[in-house]
Amino acid sequence: METGDANAAQTPREDPAPSAVLRAPTLPLQFTPAQSSAAEANRLDELHTLDILDSPAEQGFDDLVALAAQLTGCPIALVTLVDAERQWFKAKVGTDLCATRRDVAFCDHVVRGRSELEVPDARLDPRFAGNPLVTGEPYVVFYAGFPITTETGAILGTICVIHSTEWSLSVQQREQMRALARQVSSQLQLRRMTIDQAREIELRTAAQRQLARSRSEYRLLAENSGDVIARCSLDGRITYISPSVSSVLGVDVTLELDANLLSRVHPDDRPRMREAIEAVRQGDSQTCTVRVLAADGIWHWLECTLAPLYDPDRGELEIHCAAREVTERVASAAKIARSEERFRSIFHGSPMGITLTDTEGRLLSANPAMCRLLGVPESELVGRLRSEFVHPADNRLHPEAMQELRQRPGESLEVLVRYRRFDGVLAWASAWLSWIDDGEPEPHLLAHVFDVTDRHRAEQELADSQENLAAISRVTRRILAGDDAREAIITALIDIAGAEMASLFERGPGESLMITGCSEPRMVDTVYPETEVKVTAAVWREGEPLFIPRAAEHPGLNQQLAKMIGAKSLLYQPVRKAGEVIALLSVSWDAELTDLSDRRLLAVSLLADESAFALEHDALLRRYADLAGTDPLTGLPNRRSWDERLSVLVAAARRSGEPFVVAVADVDRFKAYNDAHGHLEGDVLLREVAQAVKAELRVVDVVARWGGEEFAIALPNCLDADAFQVLERVRLAMPRGQSISIGYCEWDPAQSMPELMNRADSALYEAKRSGRDRVISAG
């Protein structure tokens, strides 16, 4: 705030009396208004929304300026509102002036500076010394302005006092002026609230009038509509139904009120209606056609459109339902559908291909059998020329037959042609042609087409089948002879498919596929993540064969791998066992194949079935080999397997010189446990002992069932002292409160395996003799 000396002499100058009227000076501009900005725009917007500028005088504001003049002793007091180009006086005392230009207004400095302003002597202040209101009438000398602030912080103007002599305000007078400024702000806020309330009342009144009109129009439309109009609560209870329900269903309007919307709906159609109601609950509209029971017991078809409708009185969402009688339409549609169905059954049900072409050979229609013959859907077949599918060498046969038939009306003629399917497969067909004159400007050519490909290819297929069966039979003989199953499969696959390369894929670790057999030996045991062989993984998942005629154009193929093996065309064939894919045959050719015969595919499929047997046979052989060395009760290696593994450990120790320890463990009082709990519980105990022992050993350690309740343990790269710690953990890990005695010894290169085991067994005997449940070293 800029203030003068509060104790300065208040000496009036010889100027016009303070009560003189302030007249607007006609002088050149001395100041420029505050520059435009977003803040200024917002301030002006707040001022204008009050709708106060140029409004009549109000007692509340007039009282405040009168009080300001009385409190400060100044002859002039104003409530000013600063507009874009002017300042306007909402209340005034001591002047008849209503406004001044903004560029000469002292109050504009308060607005721009956002603070109080007190000027003791404007004649000495360089900001105002040249102001026309200072140099001329009313000869302003003293000015004090206090900002009028809104709730948002915008300053709309001031409450100010003016004197024509040098003057100053005391501290108390300033506080009083601030209080008056707050009162002006409160008056403006009250005005804003009054305006907002009036606007809200106006909007609410308009909305109520509009609602009343809408309800009147709704009721007028509903009661004069031929459709049945209903309103329901969200649970389906009818709250209003139009009079037209009486003419449509013959029911009494009053009896339908409070009934459920579903009560007259056919039981089979209620799920559809419930779905529509649920859609409305979610805020959507839905249409469904349902059967509704009339008063005479007849079912009527109604097309019902359900939509959400908000009831403002109750503040609830309702269901608006408009139902139209469509019984005749439904019946007509059903009759037309039955007629069309009879025609379609003749046309579409025929096992032979049927086509209708114009005189230029353009296809007008084709039945499903014909579409299957050509491998093209009807939508892609109609409108195309017959010559697009017939072999070029046979294209002349149809025009010749058509010409001959024109000279023999009413007769049919057979032609044998080769046709090419959309997938490129070449086949043979017998077509019986006849002209149809159905009143059209030009006759149509009707063709009944039979696929006779089998007749032409029977001999070749027979020869190929015999050769393929021989190749498949050789796979079985080689497997039974002991040959490698995967190598036999690959050899047969190359022979049958006539390919340059063949591979066998099986599951690898994790999400990967591994080549377990291949005509290229260097690729065997190669593992590919599924993300690198997407096509192979997709065939595995889908379980369907896949032929890729052009490998370079396939978007999902691993092109790097395809180039490495020189694949131009590929075939993938799943190998199934009990409906589950267990392997995948892959065949590749170094030239593009546009046509892969069905018999070749069949031969590969048969080989896949034989491959499933071969892989299962190989797995069984491996399983039998494992079972031969496994104890069936505990799952541990048996005594035979122990001897083999111990011999390997001894041989390794002789080469490396590293020590190892052998131990024999015996479950204490096992016979007594068996007698007390039974043999089945005894078997359970042995399995739990086996798992407990195994859990305390390292991965490289070996534990086997030695016999009965005895177990043999080998600890590679382990000395006597370390072995004691390991075996002590084993002793303490026994389940069911049982104990175990253990004897062990460190391997001596001078001893044989039987001698080694005898030493450990002797230590075990010592542990038993010493009281059981202990670990004893042979020393």
C-alpha positions in Angstrom: 0.0 0.0 0.0 1.2 3.5 -0.8 0.3 5.9 2.0 1.4 9.4 3.1 2.4 10.6 6.5 -0.5 10.1 8.9 0.4 13.2 10.9 0.8 15.5 7.8 -1.0 18.8 8.0 -4.4 18.7 6.5 -4.3 22.1 4.8 -7.1 22.8 2.3 -6.0 24.4 -0.9 -7.9 27.3 -2.5 -9.8 25.0 -5.0 -13.5 24.6 -5.6 -15.5 23.4 -2.7 -15.3 19.6 -2.1 -19.0 19.3 -2.6 -18.7 20.6 -6.2 -19.8 18.2 -8.9 -17.1 16.1 -10.6 -17.5 16.8 -14.3 -15.9 14.5 -16.9 -12.8 16.3 -18.2 -12.2 16.5 -21.9 -8.4 16.0 -21.9 -5.9 13.8 -23.8 -5.3 10.3 -22.5 -2.5 10.1 -19.9 -2.6 6.4 -18.9 -3.3 3.1 -20.8 -5.7 0.5 -19.3 -4.4 -2.8 -18.0 -3.2 -5.1 -20.8 -5.5 -7.9 -21.8 -4.7 -11.2 -20.3 -6.4 -14.4 -19.3 -6.7 -13.1 -15.7 -8.2 -9.9 -16.9 -10.7 -11.7 -19.1 -11.8 -13.8 -16.2 -12.2 -10.7 -14.0 -14.3 -9.0 -16.6 -16.4 -12.2 -17.0 -17.1 -12.3 -13.3 -18.1 -8.6 -13.3 -20.4 -9.0 -16.3 -22.1 -12.1 -14.8 -23.3 -10.0 -11.9 -25.4 -7.9 -14.3 -24.8 -4.9 -12.1 -23.2 -2.3 -14.5 -25.6 0.6 -15.2 -28.1 -0.8 -12.7 -30.3 1.6 -10.5 -29.0 2.8 -7.2 -29.4 0.4 -4.2 -29.8 1.6 -0.6 -27.4 -1.0 0.7 -24.5 0.3 -1.4 -25.5 4.0 -0.9 -25.4 3.5 2.9 -21.8 2.1 2.7 -20.4 5.1 0.8 -22.2 7.6 3.1 -20.6 5.8 6.0 -17.2 5.8 4.3 -17.4 9.6 3.9 -18.5 10.1 7.5 -15.7 7.8 8.9 -12.9 9.4 6.9 -14.0 13.0 6.8 -13.7 13.1 3.0 -16.4 14.9 1.0 -16.4 12.2 -1.8 -16.9 8.5 -1.4 -17.5 6.0 -4.2 -18.2 2.3 -4.9 -16.5 1.9 -8.3 -16.6 -1.1 -10.7 -13.8 -1.1 -13.3 -15.0 -2.3 -16.7 -12.8 -2.8 -19.8 -12.8 0.9 -20.9 -14.4 2.7 -18.0 -15.0 2.8 -14.3 -18.7 3.0 -13.3 -19.9 4.2 -9.9 -22.4 1.8 -8.3 -22.8 4.2 -5.3 -21.6 7.7 -4.7 -21.7 10.6 -2.4 -20.4 14.1 -3.0 -20.6 13.9 -6.9 -23.2 13.6 -9.6 -20.7 11.9 -11.9 -21.7 8.3 -12.9 -18.4 7.1 -14.5 -15.0 8.0 -15.8 -12.7 6.6 -18.4 -10.6 3.8 -17.1 -7.3 5.3 -18.4 -7.6 8.2 -15.9 -9.1 6.2 -13.0 -7.2 6.1 -9.8 -9.1 2.9 -9.0 -7.5 1.1 -12.0 -4.2 1.2 -10.1 -5.8 -0.8 -7.3 -7.2 -3.3 -9.8 -3.9 -3.7 -11.6 -1.7 -3.6 -8.5 -4.1 -5.9 -6.5 -3.6 -3.9 -3.3 -4.8 -0.9 -1.4 -3.7 2.6 -2.6 -3.5 5.8 -0.6 -2.2 9.0 -2.2 -1.8 11.9 0.3 -1.1 14.5 -2.4 -1.6 13.5 -6.0 0.1 16.8 -7.1 3.4 15.6 -5.8 3.0 11.9 -7.0 4.6 11.5 -10.5 2.0 8.8 -11.3 -0.8 11.3 -11.0 0.6 14.8 -11.2 -0.4 15.1 -14.8 -3.8 13.3 -14.5 -6.6 15.6 -15.8 -8.6 14.9 -12.7 -5.7 16.4 -10.7 -4.8 19.3 -12.9 -8.5 20.2 -13.6 -11.8 19.7 -12.0 -12.4 18.2 -9.5 -8.8 18.9 -8.6 -8.2 15.6 -6.8 -5.5 15.8 -4.1 -6.1 13.0 -1.7 -7.2 9.5 -2.8 -7.6 6.2 -0.8 -9.0 3.1 -2.6 -9.6 -0.4 -1.1 -10.2 -3.4 -3.3 -13.5 -5.2 -3.7 -12.5 -8.8 -4.0 -14.6 -11.9 -5.0 -14.4 -15.4 -3.7 -12.1 -16.3 -6.6 -9.7 -13.5 -5.8 -10.7 -11.2 -8.7 -10.7 -7.5 -7.9 -13.8 -5.9 -9.5 -13.3 -2.4 -8.3 -12.9 -0.3 -5.1 -14.6 1.6 -2.3 -12.7 4.8 -2.2 -12.7 8.3 -0.7 -11.4 11.5 -2.3 -10.5 15.0 -0.9 -9.5 18.1 -2.7 -6.9 18.9 0.0 -3.9 17.0 1.3 -5.2 14.3 3.6 -4.4 11.0 5.3 -6.2 8.2 7.1 -5.5 6.8 10.5 -4.8 3.1 11.1 -8.4 2.8 12.6 -9.9 4.5 9.5 -8.0 2.1 7.2 -9.4 -0.9 9.1 -12.9 0.7 8.9 -12.5 1.1 5.1 -11.3 -2.5 4.7 -14.4 -3.6 6.6 -16.6 -1.5 4.3 -14.8 -3.1 1.3 -15.7 -6.6 2.7 -19.3 -5.5 3.1 -19.4 -4.4 -0.6 -17.9 -7.8 -1.6 -20.6 -9.5 0.5 -23.3 -7.5 -1.2 -21.9 -8.5 -4.6 -21.7 -12.2 -3.5 -25.3 -12.0 -2.3 -26.3 -10.6 -5.7 -24.5 -13.5 -7.4 -26.3 -16.0 -5.3 -29.6 -14.3 -6.1 -28.9 -14.4 -9.8 -27.9 -18.1 -9.7 -31.0 -19.0 -7.7 -33.2 -17.1 -10.1 -31.5 -18.9 -13.1 -31.9 -22.3 -11.4 -35.5 -21.6 -10.7 -36.0 -20.6 -14.3 -34.3 -23.7 -15.6 -36.2 -26.0 -13.2 -39.5 -24.4 -14.2 -38.7 -24.8 -17.9 -37.7 -28.4 -17.3 -40.9 -29.1 -15.4 -42.9 -27.5 -18.2 -41.0 -29.7 -20.7 -41.5 -32.8 -18.6 -45.2 -32.1 -18.4 -45.4 -31.6 -22.2 -43.4 -34.8 -22.7 -45.7 -36.8 -20.4 -48.7 -35.4 -22.1 -47.3 -36.3 -25.6 -46.2 -39.7 -24.3 -49.7 -40.5 -23.0 -51.3 -39.1 -26.2 -49.1 -41.3 -28.4 -49.5 -44.3 -26.2 -53.2 -44.2 -26.0 -53.7 -43.6 -29.7 -51.1 -46.0 -31.0 -52.0 -49.3 -32.6 -48.9 -50.8 -30.8 -49.1 -51.9 -27.2 -47.2 -49.4 -25.1 -46.2 -50.4 -21.5 -44.1 -49.1 -18.7 -42.6 -51.5 -16.1 -40.4 -51.4 -13.1 -37.0 -53.1 -13.4 -38.4 -56.3 -11.9 -40.9 -56.5 -14.8 -44.0 -55.2 -12.9 -46.3 -53.4 -15.3 -47.1 -49.8 -14.1 -48.9 -48.6 -17.2 -50.2 -50.3 -20.4 -52.0 -48.6 -23.3 -55.6 -49.3 -24.3 -54.5 -51.0 -27.5 -53.7 -54.2 -25.5 -57.4 -54.8 -25.5 -57.6 -54.9 -29.3 -54.4 -56.8 -29.8 -54.7 -59.5 -27.1 -58.4 -59.0 -26.0 -57.4 -58.5 -22.3 -58.7 -55.9 -19.8 -56.2 -53.0 -19.2 -56.9 -52.8 -15.5 -56.2 -56.5 -15.0 -52.8 -56.2 -16.6 -51.6 -53.5 -14.2 -49.2 -54.8 -11.6 -48.9 -58.1 -13.5 -45.4 -59.2 -14.5 -44.2 -58.5 -18.1 -43.3 -62.2 -18.5 -46.6 -63.6 -17.3 -48.1 -63.9 -20.8 -44.9 -64.7 -22.6 -44.4 -68.2 -24.0 -42.1 -70.2 -21.6 -39.7 -71.0 -24.5 -39.4 -67.2 -25.3 -39.0 -66.0 -21.7 -35.1 -66.3 -21.8 -35.0 -63.9 -24.7 -37.3 -61.4 -22.9 -35.2 -61.7 -19.7 -32.1 -61.0 -21.8 -33.8 -57.8 -23.1 -34.8 -56.7 -19.6 -31.3 -57.3 -18.4 -30.0 -55.2 -21.3 -32.3 -52.3 -20.2 -31.0 -52.6 -16.6 -27.5 -52.1 -18.1 -28.7 -49.0 -19.9 -29.1 -50.5 -23.4 -32.1 -50.9 -25.7 -33.0 -54.3 -27.3 -35.6 -55.8 -29.6 -36.9 -59.3 -29.4 -39.8 -61.2 -31.0 -41.8 -63.4 -28.6 -45.1 -65.3 -28.4 -47.7 -63.7 -26.1 -50.9 -65.4 -24.9 -54.1 -63.6 -25.8 -57.4 -63.8 -23.8 -58.8 -66.4 -26.3 -55.8 -68.8 -25.5 -54.1 -68.2 -28.9 -50.4 -67.3 -29.0 -49.7 -64.0 -30.8 -46.2 -63.0 -32.1 -45.2 -59.6 -30.8 -42.1 -57.7 -31.8 -41.1 -56.0 -28.5 -38.6 -53.1 -28.3 -37.4 -52.4 -24.7 -35.6 -49.3 -23.7 -34.6 -47.6 -20.4 -36.9 -44.7 -19.3 -36.1 -42.5 -16.3 -38.9 -41.4 -14.0 -37.8 -38.1 -12.4 -40.7 -38.1 -9.9 -39.6 -41.3 -8.3 -35.9 -41.0 -9.3 -36.0 -44.5 -10.7 -35.2 -46.2 -14.0 -38.1 -47.9 -15.7 -38.6 -50.1 -18.7 -40.4 -48.7 -21.8 -41.8 -51.5 -23.9 -43.4 -51.0 -27.4 -44.9 -54.2 -28.8 -46.2 -54.6 -32.3 -48.4 -57.4 -33.6 -46.3 -59.4 -36.2 -48.2 -62.8 -36.2 -49.1 -62.6 -39.9 -45.5 -61.5 -40.8 -44.0 -64.4 -38.9 -46.5 -66.8 -40.4 -45.7 -65.5 -43.9 -42.0 -65.7 -43.3 -42.4 -69.3 -42.1 -44.4 -70.2 -45.2 -41.8 -68.7 -47.5 -39.1 -70.4 -45.5 -40.7 -73.8 -45.9 -41.1 -73.3 -49.7 -37.5 -72.2 -50.0 -36.4 -75.1 -47.9 -38.1 -77.6 -50.2 -36.3 -76.0 -53.2 -33.0 -75.9 -51.4 -33.3 -79.5 -50.3 -33.6 -80.5 -54.0 -30.8 -78.2 -55.2 -28.5 -78.4 -52.2 -29.2 -81.9 -51.2 -28.2 -83.4 -54.6 -25.0 -85.5 -54.3 -24.0 -84.5 -57.8 -22.7 -81.0 -58.8 -25.3 -78.8 -60.5 -24.6 -75.6 -62.3 -26.5 -73.1 -64.4 -24.6 -71.1 -67.0 -25.5 -68.5 -69.6 -24.7 -68.9 -73.3 -21.3 -67.3 -72.7 -20.4 -70.0 -70.1 -20.7 -67.7 -67.1 -21.9 -69.4 -63.9 -25.2 -68.2 -62.6 -25.6 -70.6 -59.7 -24.0 -73.7 -58.3 -25.0 -76.1 -55.6 -22.8 -77.2 -52.6 -21.8 -80.4 -54.3 -20.4 -78.4 -57.2 -18.7 -76.0 -54.8 -17.1 -79.0 -53.1 -15.9 -80.4 -56.4 -14.2 -77.1 -57.3 -13.1 -76.2 -53.8 -14.7 -72.7 -54.1 -17.5 -71.2 -52.0 -20.6 -70.2 -54.0 -20.0 -66.5 -53.4 -16.7 -66.8 -55.2 -18.0 -69.1 -57.9 -21.0 -67.3 -59.3 -20.2 -64.8 -62.0 -17.0 -66.6 -63.1 -16.5 -68.3 -66.5 -16.6 -72.0 -66.7 -13.3 -71.9 -68.7 -11.5 -70.7 -65.6 -11.8 -74.2 -64.1 -11.7 -76.5 -67.1 -8.3 -77.7 -68.4 -7.3 -75.6 -71.5 -7.1 -78.7 -73.7 -10.8 -79.6 -72.8 -12.3 -76.1 -73.1 -13.5 -76.7 -76.7 -15.7 -79.7 -75.6 -18.4 -77.5 -73.9 -19.0 -75.2 -76.9 -19.1 -78.2 -79.3 -21.6 -79.9 -77.0 -23.7 -76.8 -76.7 -23.8 -76.4 -80.5 -24.9 -80.0 -80.9 -27.6 -79.7 -78.3 -29.1 -76.7 -80.1 -29.8 -79.1 -83.0 -31.2 -81.7 -80.6 -33.7 -79.9 -78.3 -34.8 -81.7 -75.2 -31.9 -84.1 -75.2 -28.8 -84.4 -72.9 -25.2 -84.9 -73.8 -22.2 -86.2 -71.7 -18.8 -84.7 -71.9 -15.7 -85.9 -70.0 -13.3 -83.0 -69.0 -10.5 -82.4 -66.7 -11.1 -79.5 -64.3 -8.7 -77.8 -61.9 -9.9 -77.1 -58.4 -9.3 -73.7 -56.8 -6.4 -75.2 -54.8 -4.7 -76.3 -58.0 -5.6 -80.1 -57.9 -6.5 -81.5 -61.3 -9.5 -83.9 -61.4 -11.8 -85.6 -63.9 -15.5 -84.9 -64.3 -18.5 -86.3 -66.3 -20.9 -83.5 -67.1 -24.4 -84.1 -68.5 -25.5 -81.0 -70.3 -29.0 -79.8 -71.3 -30.6 -76.6 -72.4 -33.3 -75.0 -70.2 -35.7 -72.5 -71.7 -37.6 -70.9 -68.8 -38.9 -67.8 -70.7 -35.8 -65.8 -70.3 -34.5 -63.9 -73.3 -31.7 -66.5 -73.6 -31.7 -70.1 -72.6 -29.5 -71.5 -69.8 -27.3 -74.5 -69.8 -27.9 -77.0 -67.0 -25.1 -79.3 -66.1 -25.1 -82.3 -63.8 -21.5 -83.0 -62.9 -20.0 -86.2 -61.4 -16.4 -86.5 -60.2 -14.9 -89.5 -62.0 -11.4 -88.9 -60.9 -11.2 -92.1 -59.0 -12.0 -94.1 -62.1 -9.1 -92.5 -64.0 -6.6 -92.8 -61.2 -7.6 -96.2 -59.7 -4.7 -98.1 -61.3 -2.1 -95.5 -60.4 -3.4 -95.3 -56.8 -3.4 -99.1 -56.5 0.3 -99.2 -57.6 1.2 -96.3 -55.3 -0.7 -97.9 -52.4 1.1 -101.2 -52.7 4.4 -99.4 -52.7 3.5 -97.2 -49.7 2.2 -100.2 -47.7 5.5 -102.0 -48.4 7.4 -99.0 -47.1 5.3 -98.8 -44.0 5.6 -102.6 -43.5 9.4 -102.2 -43.6 9.2 -99.8 -40.7 7.5 -102.4 -38.5 10.0 -105.1 -39.5 13.0 -102.9 -38.8 11.6 -101.9 -35.4 11.0 -105.6 -34.5 14.5 -106.4 -35.7 15.9 -104.0 -33.1 16.7 -101.1 -35.5 16.4 -97.5 -34.3 12.7 -96.5 -34.5 13.3 -92.9 -35.5 15.8 -93.8 -38.2 13.3 -96.3 -39.7 10.5 -93.7 -39.7 12.7 -91.1 -41.5 13.8 -93.6 -44.1 10.2 -94.6 -44.8 9.1 -91.0 -44.9 11.6 -90.1 -47.6 10.5 -93.1 -49.7 6.8 -92.5 -49.4 6.8 -88.7 -49.9 9.6 -88.6 -52.5 11.1 -85.7 -50.6 14.6 -84.5 -50.2 14.5 -84.1 -46.5 12.4 -85.5 -43.6 12.4 -84.7 -39.9 10.7 -86.0 -36.7 9.8 -83.5 -34.0 9.1 -84.4 -30.4 8.6 -82.4 -27.3 11.8 -80.8 -25.9 12.4 -79.2 -22.5 9.9 -76.5 -21.5 8.0 -74.8 -24.4 10.2 -76.2 -27.1 10.3 -78.8 -29.9 13.3 -81.1 -30.6 14.4 -82.9 -33.8 14.8 -86.5 -32.7 15.2 -87.9 -36.1 16.3 -86.4 -39.4 17.6 -87.3 -42.8 20.3 -84.7 -42.1 22.2 -86.2 -39.1 23.7 -82.9 -38.0 20.2 -81.6 -37.1 19.3 -84.4 -34.8 18.9 -83.2 -31.1 18.5 -79.6 -32.3 16.0 -77.8 -29.9 13.8 -74.9 -31.1 11.7 -72.7 -28.9 8.1 -72.6 -30.1 8.4 -68.9 -30.8 11.1 -69.8 -33.5 9.1 -72.5 -35.2 5.6 -71.0 -35.0 4.1 -73.0 -37.9 5.4 -76.3 -36.5 4.0 -75.4 -33.0 0.7 -74.4 -34.5 0.3 -77.7 -36.3 1.2 -79.5 -33.0 -1.5 -77.6 -31.1 -4.2 -77.9 -33.8 -3.4 -81.5 -34.6 -4.2 -81.1 -38.3 -1.9 -81.7 -41.3 -0.5 -78.7 -43.1 0.8 -78.5 -46.7 2.7 -75.3 -47.7 3.2 -75.2 -51.5 5.3 -72.0 -51.4 7.5 -71.8 -48.3 9.0 -68.5 -49.2 5.6 -66.8 -49.3 4.3 -68.2 -46.0 4.2 -65.4 -43.4 4.6 -67.5 -40.2 7.4 -69.8 -41.4 10.9 -69.6 -40.1 12.5 -68.4 -43.4 16.0 -68.8 -42.1 15.5 -72.4 -41.3 13.6 -73.0 -44.5 16.5 -71.6 -46.5 19.1 -73.6 -44.5 17.4 -76.9 -45.5 16.5 -75.7 -49.0 12.8 -76.1 -48.5 10.5 -74.8 -51.3 7.4 -76.8 -50.3 6.6 -78.4 -46.9 4.2 -80.9 -45.3 3.6 -81.3 -41.6 1.8 -84.4 -40.3 0.9 -84.8 -36.6 1.5 -88.2 -35.0 -1.3 -89.1 -32.6 -1.7 -91.5 -29.7 -5.1 -91.8 -28.1 -6.1 -88.6 -29.8 -3.1 -86.6 -28.4 -0.3 -85.4 -30.6 3.0 -87.0 -29.5 5.2 -86.2 -32.4 5.3 -84.4 -35.8 6.5 -85.6 -39.2 8.0 -82.8 -41.4 8.7 -83.3 -45.1 10.3 -80.8 -47.4 11.0 -80.6 -51.1 13.6 -78.5 -52.9 11.1 -77.6 -55.6 7.7 -76.1 -55.3 4.8 -78.5 -55.5 1.5 -77.0 -56.6 -0.3 -80.3 -56.3 0.0 -82.9 -53.5 -2.1 -85.9 -54.3 -4.5 -87.3 -51.7 -2.9 -90.7 -51.8 0.5 -89.3 -50.9 -1.2 -87.5 -48.0 -2.9 -90.7 -47.0 0.3 -92.6 -47.2 2.0 -90.1 -44.9 -1.0 -90.2 -42.6 -0.7 -94.0 -42.5 3.0 -93.7 -41.7 2.1 -91.3 -38.9 -0.1 -94.0 -37.4 2.7 -96.5 -37.7 5.1 -94.0 -36.3 2.9 -93.7 -33.2 3.3 -97.5 -32.7 7.0 -97.3 -33.3 7.6 -94.5 -30.8 5.4 -96.2 -28.3 7.3 -99.5 -28.8 10.6 -97.6 -28.4 9.3 -95.9 -25.2 8.2 -99.3 -23.8 11.6 -100.8 -24.5 13.2 -97.9 -22.6 10.7 -98.2 -19.8 11.4 -102.0 -19.5 15.1 -101.2 -19.3 14.4 -98.7 -16.5 12.1 -101.1 -14.6 14.7 -103.9 -14.8 17.0 -101.8 -12.5 14.2 -100.2 -10.3 12.7 -101.5 -7.1 8.9 -101.4 -7.6 8.1 -100.7 -4.0 10.4 -97.7 -3.2 11.2 -96.5 -6.7 14.9 -96.7 -5.8 17.5 -98.6 -7.9 17.4 -102.3 -7.0 20.4 -104.5 -6.1 21.2 -105.3 -9.7 21.3 -101.6 -10.6 23.3 -100.9 -7.4 26.0 -103.3 -8.5 26.2 -101.7 -11.9 26.5 -98.2 -10.4 29.0 -99.2 -7.8 31.2 -100.7 -10.4 31.1 -97.4 -12.3 32.0 -95.5 -9.1 34.9 -97.8 -8.4 36.2 -97.4 -11.9 35.9 -93.6 -11.7 37.7 -93.6 -8.3 40.5 -95.7 -9.7 41.0 -93.2 -12.5 40.7 -90.0 -10.4 42.0 -91.2 -7.1 39.1 -89.4 -5.4 37.7 -91.1 -2.2 34.2 -92.3 -1.7 32.2 -94.0 1.1 29.9 -97.0 1.0 27.2 -97.5 3.7 24.6 -100.1 4.6 21.5 -99.1 6.6 18.9 -101.3 8.2 15.5 -100.2 9.6 15.5 -101.1 13.3 12.9 -103.6 14.5 11.1 -103.7 11.2 9.7 -107.2 11.8 8.1 -106.0 15.0 6.6 -103.0 13.1 5.2 -105.3 10.4 3.7 -107.6 13.0 2.1 -104.7 14.9 0.8 -102.7 11.9 0.5 -105.2 9.0 2.5 -105.7 5.8 0.8 -102.9 3.9 1.8 -100.3 6.6 5.3 -101.9 6.5 5.4 -101.2 2.8 4.4 -97.6 3.4 7.1 -97.2 6.0 9.8 -98.5 3.6 8.7 -96.0 0.9 8.8 -93.1 3.4 12.3 -94.3 4.7 13.5 -94.3 1.1 12.2 -90.8 0.5 13.7 -89.5 3.8 17.1 -91.0 2.9 17.0 -89.6 -0.6 16.1 -86.1 0.7 19.2 -85.9 2.9 21.7 -86.9 0.1 23.2 -84.9 -2.7 22.3 -85.3 -6.4 25.6 -87.2 -7.1 25.0 -89.6 -4.2 23.4 -93.0 -4.8 20.9 -94.9 -2.6 19.4 -98.3 -3.5 17.3 -100.9 -1.9 19.8 -103.6 -0.9 17.2 -106.1 0.2 14.3 -106.3 2.7 14.6 -103.4 5.0 18.2 -102.7 4.1 19.5 -99.8 2.0 22.9 -99.3 0.3 24.4 -95.8 0.1 27.3 -94.4 -2.0 28.9 -91.0 -1.3 31.3 -90.0 -4.1 34.2 -87.7 -3.3 33.6 -88.0 0.4 35.9 -88.8 3.4 35.1 -90.8 6.6 34.5 -87.7 8.8 32.3 -86.0 6.2 30.4 -89.2 5.6 29.5 -89.5 9.3 27.9 -86.0 9.2 25.8 -87.0 6.2 24.8 -90.4 7.6 23.9 -88.9 11.0 21.4 -86.6 9.2 20.0 -89.6 7.5 19.6 -91.4 10.9 17.8 -88.4 12.4 15.4 -88.1 9.4 13.5 -91.3 10.0 9.7 -91.1 9.8 7.0 -92.4 12.2 9.3 -92.4 15.2 11.4 -95.3 13.8 15.1 -95.6 14.0 17.8 -96.9 11.6 21.3 -98.4 12.1 24.1 -97.5 9.7 27.5 -99.0 9.1 29.9 -97.5 6.6 33.5 -97.6 5.4 35.8 -95.6 3.1 36.8 -97.3 -0.2 40.2 -99.0 -0.2 41.7 -99.4 -3.7 43.2 -102.8 -2.7 39.7 -104.2 -2.0 37.2 -105.7 -4.3 33.5 -104.6 -4.4 32.3 -107.6 -2.3 35.0 -107.0 0.3 34.0 -103.3 0.4 30.4 -104.2 1.0 31.3 -106.8 3.6 33.2 -104.1 5.6 30.2 -101.8 5.6 27.9 -104.7 6.5 30.2 -105.6 9.4 30.0 -102.0 10.7 26.2 -102.2 10.4 26.3 -105.4 12.6 28.4 -103.5 15.1 25.8 -100.7 15.2 23.0 -103.2 15.8 25.0 -105.0 18.5 25.8 -101.7 20.2 22.1 -100.9 20.8 20.8 -99.8 17.3 19.9 -96.3 16.1 23.5 -95.2 15.5 26.1 -94.7 12.8 29.3 -96.8 13.0 32.4 -96.5 10.8 34.4 -99.6 9.9 37.5 -97.6 10.6 
